Amino acid sequence: MRFEIMRLDDVDGTAIESTVVDAASVNRIVQQAAAIGQRIYIRPADTVAR
C-alpha cells in the first residue's frame, strides 16, 4: 500500500509539499517529523486501476 504524506505549514496548516511513499517508509518519516516538530498529514494514496 502507498501513502501520501503532506508537510503542513506551521501557521495556517496548508499543504506545502506532498510525497507518495510505501508503507515501510511511513514510520521513518513520522519519526523524523516528530523529532523536529513538523506537522504532517498522512492518507492512503489514490490508486488507479490498470
Secondary structure, DSSP 8 states (H G I E B T S, - for coil): -EEEEEEE-TTT--EEEEEEEEHHHHHHHHHHHHHHT--EEEEE------
